[in-house]
Amino acid sequence: MGAAAFTAQLDSGSTHNFIAEDAGLPLQRRPHLTATVANGERVSCPGVIRQAPITIGEDVFRADLFMMPLAGYDLVLGTQWLVTLGPGRCRSCAKGAPCAGLEW
């Protein structure tokens, strides 16, 4: 995104896209916004970056990124972003292994 480089996780189990609170990017404040995470806990999302440009290789994608505390990654790209790639399937997820990549 811009001149910054981020480490991203592709997560077909996440319905939305998330960016770490310490990313240092301007956002639209949403004081009462929360997200339910995998363990059922509700986590505060202080805001959202609408239609953020994300460059992967030579391709540019736009995605809404909800800010929240993340550990280990700067971005989580969920199904909201994955569906923009068109029909596809994950080669590894169906086997219970960590996602090794998408095939479409």
C-alpha positions as CSV (number, residue, x, y, z in Angstrom):
1,M,0.0,0.0,0.0
2,G,1.7,3.1,-1.2
3,A,5.4,2.9,-0.4
4,A,4.9,0.7,2.6
5,A,5.4,-3.1,2.6
6,F,3.2,-5.3,4.7
7,T,3.1,-9.0,5.6
8,A,-0.4,-10.4,4.8
9,Q,-2.3,-13.5,5.7
10,L,-4.9,-14.9,3.3
11,D,-7.7,-16.2,5.5
12,S,-10.7,-17.8,4.0
13,G,-12.1,-18.1,7.5
14,S,-12.3,-14.3,7.9
15,T,-15.3,-12.6,6.3
16,H,-13.6,-9.2,6.2
17,N,-10.2,-7.6,5.7
18,F,-8.1,-6.3,8.6
19,I,-5.1,-4.1,9.1
20,A,-2.9,-3.8,12.2
21,E,-3.5,-0.9,14.6
22,D,0.2,0.1,14.3
23,A,0.1,0.4,10.5
24,G,0.2,4.2,10.8
25,L,-2.3,4.9,8.0
26,P,-5.1,7.4,8.1
27,L,-8.6,5.9,8.8
28,Q,-12.2,6.8,9.1
29,R,-12.9,6.7,12.9
30,R,-15.7,4.3,13.9
31,P,-15.8,4.4,17.7
32,H,-18.4,1.6,18.2
33,L,-17.2,-0.8,15.6
34,T,-16.4,-4.4,16.7
35,A,-15.5,-7.7,15.0
36,T,-16.0,-11.2,16.3
37,V,-12.8,-13.2,16.1
38,A,-12.3,-17.0,15.9
39,N,-12.6,-17.6,19.6
40,G,-16.0,-15.7,19.7
41,E,-14.5,-12.7,21.5
42,R,-15.6,-9.3,20.2
43,V,-12.6,-7.0,19.5
44,S,-12.8,-3.2,19.0
45,C,-12.0,-1.9,15.6
46,P,-11.3,1.9,15.9
47,G,-11.9,2.5,12.3
48,V,-11.7,1.6,8.6
49,I,-9.6,2.5,5.6
50,R,-12.0,2.5,2.7
51,Q,-10.9,1.2,-0.7
52,A,-7.2,1.0,0.3
53,P,-5.0,0.3,-2.7
54,I,-3.1,-3.0,-2.3
55,T,-0.4,-3.9,-4.7
56,I,0.6,-7.6,-5.1
57,G,3.2,-8.0,-7.8
58,E,1.9,-5.8,-10.7
59,D,-1.7,-6.1,-9.7
60,V,-3.5,-3.4,-7.7
61,F,-6.6,-4.3,-5.7
62,R,-8.9,-2.1,-3.6
63,A,-10.2,-3.3,-0.3
64,D,-11.9,-2.0,2.9
65,L,-9.5,-2.6,5.8
66,F,-10.9,-2.7,9.3
67,M,-8.3,-1.7,11.9
68,M,-7.7,-4.0,14.9
69,P,-4.9,-5.5,16.9
70,L,-3.1,-8.2,14.9
71,A,-0.3,-10.5,15.9
72,G,2.2,-11.8,13.4
73,Y,0.7,-10.0,10.3
74,D,0.1,-6.5,9.1
75,L,-2.9,-7.4,7.0
76,V,-5.5,-10.2,7.0
77,L,-7.2,-10.5,3.6
78,G,-10.4,-12.4,4.1
79,T,-13.2,-13.7,1.8
80,Q,-14.3,-10.1,1.1
81,W,-11.0,-9.7,-0.8
82,L,-10.6,-13.4,-2.0
83,V,-13.9,-13.3,-3.9
84,T,-12.6,-10.4,-6.0
85,L,-10.2,-12.9,-7.6
86,G,-13.0,-14.8,-9.2
87,P,-13.8,-18.5,-8.9
88,G,-11.1,-20.5,-7.3
89,R,-10.2,-23.0,-4.7
90,C,-7.5,-23.4,-2.1
91,R,-5.2,-26.4,-2.8
92,S,-4.3,-27.0,0.9
93,C,-7.1,-25.7,3.1
94,A,-9.4,-28.6,2.2
95,K,-6.7,-31.0,3.5
96,G,-6.5,-29.2,6.8
97,A,-3.0,-27.9,6.0
98,P,-2.0,-24.2,6.2
99,C,-3.0,-22.4,3.0
100,A,-0.2,-22.8,0.5
101,G,-1.8,-20.7,-2.2
102,L,-4.9,-20.2,-4.3
103,E,-5.6,-21.9,-7.6
104,W,-8.0,-20.3,-10.1
